[in-house]
Amino acid sequence: MLPDTLPARLALLNACLNGSAVVCLVLGLYMIKRGRKEAHKRFMLGTIALSAAFLVSYLTRYALSGDTRYAGPSELAWVYYSILITHVPLAILTVPLVLTTATHALKGRLDKHKRIARITYPIWLYVSITGVLVYLMLYRLPPG
């Protein structure tokens, strides 16, 4: 069972924010594929807000408790570390990619927006999904 501490609650909040970002990303793509530009814009701005809230919450949790060590079943450690080794650098890369992609869209440079969004979207989606997986493996797997 997860301890009832502020860092543990923030970790759960982070997973919820990442999971919500996944939903908004998928719906944002769905809307643009259907030509619903305003709905796409709302979902993508919502995803940016969720990701920004995640970043603030994550940095707060990290400042309070530092790194969280993997303590799940040893036979799954390779899965956890495989996810983590890709998740961390891609999460860092996502920030400038998202800012650049959004800036092009908001300034009406839709050709540039579309070109970079094809790179940004799958990375952002991967980082959001793996963020939830990292939480589950750190906090919800039984100890090894």
C-alpha positions in Angstrom: 0.0 0.0 0.0 1.2 3.5 -0.8 2.1 5.6 2.2 -0.1 8.6 2.8 2.5 11.3 2.4 2.6 14.4 0.2 5.3 12.9 -2.1 3.1 9.8 -2.6 0.0 11.9 -3.3 2.0 14.0 -5.8 3.2 10.8 -7.5 -0.4 9.7 -7.9 -1.4 13.2 -9.1 1.5 13.0 -11.7 0.1 9.7 -13.0 -3.4 11.1 -13.3 -2.1 14.2 -15.1 -0.1 12.0 -17.5 -3.1 9.7 -18.1 -5.3 12.7 -18.7 -2.7 14.1 -21.2 -2.9 10.8 -23.1 -6.7 11.1 -23.4 -6.4 14.7 -24.6 -3.6 13.9 -27.0 -5.6 11.1 -28.6 -8.8 13.2 -28.8 -6.8 16.1 -30.2 -5.5 13.9 -33.0 -9.0 12.5 -33.6 -10.4 16.0 -33.9 -7.9 17.3 -36.4 -8.3 14.2 -38.5 -12.0 15.0 -38.6 -11.3 18.7 -39.6 -12.5 20.0 -36.2 -9.7 22.6 -35.8 -11.2 24.5 -32.8 -11.8 21.2 -30.9 -8.3 20.1 -31.8 -6.9 23.4 -30.5 -8.8 23.1 -27.2 -7.6 19.5 -26.6 -4.0 20.4 -27.4 -4.0 23.5 -25.2 -5.6 21.3 -22.5 -2.8 18.8 -22.9 -0.2 21.6 -22.6 -1.9 22.7 -19.4 -1.9 19.2 -18.0 1.7 18.7 -18.9 2.7 22.0 -17.3 0.8 21.0 -14.1 2.6 17.6 -14.2 6.0 19.3 -14.5 5.3 21.6 -11.5 4.0 18.6 -9.5 6.9 16.3 -10.5 9.5 18.9 -9.6 7.8 19.5 -6.2 7.7 15.8 -5.5 11.3 15.4 -6.5 12.4 18.3 -4.3 10.6 16.8 -1.4 11.8 13.2 -1.7 14.4 12.8 -4.5 14.7 9.7 -6.6 12.3 6.8 -6.0 14.1 3.4 -6.3 12.5 0.6 -8.1 11.5 -2.0 -5.6 9.2 -4.2 -7.6 9.8 -7.8 -8.7 13.3 -8.4 -9.8 12.2 -10.2 -12.9 10.5 -7.0 -14.1 13.4 -4.7 -13.4 14.7 -4.9 -17.0 11.2 -3.7 -18.2 11.2 -0.8 -15.8 14.8 0.3 -16.6 14.1 -0.1 -20.4 11.2 2.2 -20.1 13.0 4.6 -17.9 16.1 4.9 -20.1 13.9 6.1 -23.0 11.3 8.0 -21.0 13.7 10.5 -19.3 15.5 11.9 -22.3 12.4 12.0 -24.4 10.5 13.8 -21.6 13.2 16.4 -21.6 13.1 16.7 -25.4 9.3 17.0 -25.3 9.4 20.5 -23.6 11.0 22.4 -26.5 9.2 20.3 -29.1 5.8 21.1 -27.6 6.6 24.8 -27.2 7.8 25.0 -30.8 4.9 23.1 -32.2 2.4 25.2 -30.3 4.0 28.4 -31.2 3.8 27.6 -34.9 0.1 26.8 -34.5 -0.8 29.9 -32.5 1.1 32.1 -34.9 -0.7 30.6 -37.9 2.3 28.9 -39.4 0.4 25.8 -40.0 2.7 24.2 -42.5 5.6 24.3 -39.9 3.2 23.3 -37.2 2.1 20.2 -39.1 5.6 19.2 -40.0 7.0 19.4 -36.4 3.8 18.0 -34.9 4.4 14.7 -36.7 7.6 14.4 -34.6 6.3 16.0 -31.4 3.0 14.0 -31.2 4.3 10.4 -31.0 7.1 11.5 -28.6 4.7 13.3 -26.3 2.2 10.4 -26.4 5.0 7.9 -25.6 6.3 10.1 -22.7 2.8 10.5 -21.3 2.0 6.7 -21.5 5.3 5.7 -20.1 4.9 8.2 -17.3 1.9 6.3 -16.1 3.8 3.0 -16.5 6.7 4.3 -14.4 4.3 5.3 -11.7 2.6 1.9 -11.7 5.9 0.0 -11.6 7.3 2.2 -8.8 4.2 2.6 -6.6 1.8 -0.2 -7.4 3.8 -3.3 -8.0 4.3 -5.5 -5.0 7.8 -5.3 -3.5 10.2 -7.8 -5.0 
